Amino acid sequence: MIRRISIFFASCLLFAALAAPAAGATSATDAIRQTVDSVLRIIKNPGMQDPANRPALMAAVEEHIKTIFDFTEFSARTGGPNWLH
């Protein structure tokens, strides 16, 4: 589970670094880094290690991810020109 989340964040960080304009790359990288750090703190929290807390863990991670990503734009860039079809 943690491996999948780490892979997701690594790919998002790469995407943000490539998609961000040169002037704003530092602030985008900082935003990603702060979010990744906060999500890792949530995942490493001993209270979240219990399988009974899995829904709360996923909700907390999702809440942090939603604050920095525009999933419509992400889908459009990933899917290309035909992503709506």
C-alpha positions in Angstrom: 0.0 0.0 0.0 2.7 2.4 1.0 4.7 1.4 -2.1 1.8 2.3 -4.4 1.3 5.7 -2.7 5.0 6.4 -3.0 5.0 5.5 -6.7 2.0 7.7 -7.2 3.7 10.6 -5.5 6.9 10.1 -7.4 5.0 10.1 -10.7 3.1 13.2 -9.7 6.3 14.9 -8.7 7.8 14.1 -12.1 4.6 15.3 -13.9 4.6 18.5 -11.9 8.2 19.2 -12.6 7.8 18.6 -16.3 4.5 20.4 -16.7 5.4 23.5 -14.6 6.8 26.5 -16.4 10.4 27.4 -15.6 9.5 30.5 -13.6 7.0 28.7 -11.4 8.9 25.3 -11.1 10.3 26.1 -7.6 6.9 26.9 -6.1 5.2 23.9 -7.7 8.0 21.6 -6.5 7.7 23.1 -3.0 4.0 22.5 -3.0 4.5 18.9 -4.0 7.2 18.4 -1.5 5.1 19.8 1.4 2.1 17.6 0.4 4.3 14.5 0.1 5.8 15.2 3.5 2.5 15.7 5.2 1.1 12.5 3.6 4.1 10.5 4.7 3.6 11.8 8.2 0.0 10.6 8.1 1.0 7.2 6.7 3.8 6.7 9.3 1.5 7.7 12.2 1.4 4.7 14.5 -2.4 5.2 14.9 -2.9 4.7 11.2 -1.1 1.4 11.0 -4.1 -0.6 12.3 -6.1 -2.1 9.4 -9.2 -0.9 11.1 -8.1 2.7 10.5 -7.6 2.1 6.7 -10.7 4.2 5.7 -9.5 7.1 7.8 -6.0 6.8 6.4 -7.3 6.8 2.8 -9.6 9.8 3.5 -6.8 11.8 5.1 -4.4 11.1 2.2 -7.0 11.9 -0.3 -7.8 15.2 1.4 -4.2 16.3 1.2 -3.9 15.2 -2.5 -7.0 17.1 -3.5 -5.6 20.4 -2.4 -2.8 20.5 -4.9 -3.9 18.6 -8.0 -6.3 19.6 -10.7 -7.5 16.1 -11.7 -9.4 17.3 -14.8 -6.2 18.9 -16.1 -4.1 15.8 -15.1 -6.6 13.6 -17.0 -6.5 15.8 -20.1 -2.7 15.8 -20.2 -2.5 12.1 -19.6 -5.3 11.1 -22.0 -4.4 13.4 -24.8 -6.8 15.1 -27.2 -9.4 12.3 -27.1 -9.7 12.0 -23.3 -13.3 13.2 -23.3 -14.4 10.5 -25.8 
